[in-house]
């Protein structure tokens, strides 16, 4: 479960984790603002994508050693909006579809993480 919580006019990113018995909040980077809109699992990692309306997009990955989400490298410009992400079963590859704006033009972009 993921999304954003409104707090003092800021949208704080949140995610909940199911351990088989109960739900608990996941630790996010302390300054992470915006809505977590997509979570995808590859063979070796769990990735999160999101952003703020009209503002920068972000990429997170789950660090099981510290039991928290951490910021990851974001490809493309800050004005990018992530549309979705997918990973083939039992693969280390991750495919991401995004839109970015350059002036009045919008560009559809496709990225592959591996």
C-alpha positions in Angstrom: 0.0 0.0 0.0 1.5 3.4 -0.9 0.5 7.0 -1.5 0.9 10.3 0.2 -0.2 11.9 3.5 -1.1 15.6 3.7 0.8 17.3 6.5 1.2 21.1 6.8 0.5 21.6 3.1 3.1 19.0 2.1 2.4 15.6 0.6 4.6 13.2 2.6 5.4 9.9 0.9 4.3 6.7 2.6 4.2 3.0 2.1 2.9 0.1 4.3 4.5 -3.3 4.6 2.6 -6.6 5.2 4.7 -9.1 7.1 2.1 -11.9 6.9 0.5 -11.0 10.1 0.0 -7.2 10.3 0.6 -3.9 8.4 3.4 -1.5 9.5 4.6 1.8 8.0 7.8 1.6 5.9 10.7 4.1 6.6 11.0 6.7 3.8 13.8 9.2 3.2 13.0 12.1 5.7 12.7 14.8 3.0 10.7 12.7 0.5 7.6 14.5 -0.7 5.0 13.4 -3.2 2.9 10.3 -3.9 4.4 6.9 -4.3 2.4 5.7 -7.4 4.1 2.5 -8.5 6.0 -0.3 -6.7 7.7 -3.1 -8.7 9.7 -6.1 -7.6 12.6 -7.5 -9.7 14.6 -10.6 -8.8 16.9 -8.6 -6.6 15.2 -5.4 -5.6 12.0 -3.6 -4.9 11.6 -0.2 -6.7 9.2 2.7 -6.0 8.3 5.5 -8.4 6.3 8.7 -7.8 6.3 12.4 -7.7 4.5 15.6 -7.0 2.0 17.2 -9.2 3.8 19.7 -11.6 7.1 19.0 -9.9 9.9 16.5 -9.8 9.6 12.7 -10.1 11.5 10.4 -7.8 12.8 6.8 -7.8 13.3 4.8 -4.6 14.5 1.3 -3.9 14.1 -0.9 -0.8 17.2 -1.6 1.2 16.5 -4.8 3.2 19.7 -4.3 5.3 18.5 -1.0 6.8 14.8 -1.9 6.4 13.9 1.4 4.7 13.4 3.0 1.3 16.3 5.0 -0.1 16.6 7.4 -3.0 17.9 6.0 -6.3 19.2 7.6 -9.5 16.4 9.1 -11.5 17.0 9.0 -15.3 15.8 12.0 -17.3 14.8 15.5 -16.3 13.2 16.6 -13.0 10.0 17.5 -14.8 9.5 13.9 -15.6 6.2 12.1 -14.6 6.4 8.3 -14.3 3.5 6.5 -16.0 4.3 3.0 -14.9 6.9 0.3 -14.3 7.1 -3.4 -14.9 9.5 -6.3 -14.5 9.4 -9.7 -16.3 9.0 -12.6 -13.8 12.3 -13.7 -12.1 14.3 -11.0 -13.9 16.7 -8.3 -12.7 15.5 -6.0 -15.5 13.0 -3.1 -14.8 11.2 -1.2 -17.5 9.8 2.3 -16.9 7.6 4.5 -19.0 7.6 8.3 -18.4 6.6 11.6 -19.9 8.8 14.7 -19.7 8.2 18.2 -20.8 10.7 20.4 -22.7 9.1 23.8 -23.2 5.7 23.2 -24.8 6.5 19.7 -26.0 5.9 16.5 -24.2 8.1 13.5 -24.8 7.3 9.8 -24.0 10.4 8.1 -22.7 11.3 4.5 -22.0 14.0 3.5 -19.6 15.5 0.1 -18.6 17.2 -0.5 -15.3 19.2 -3.7 -14.8 
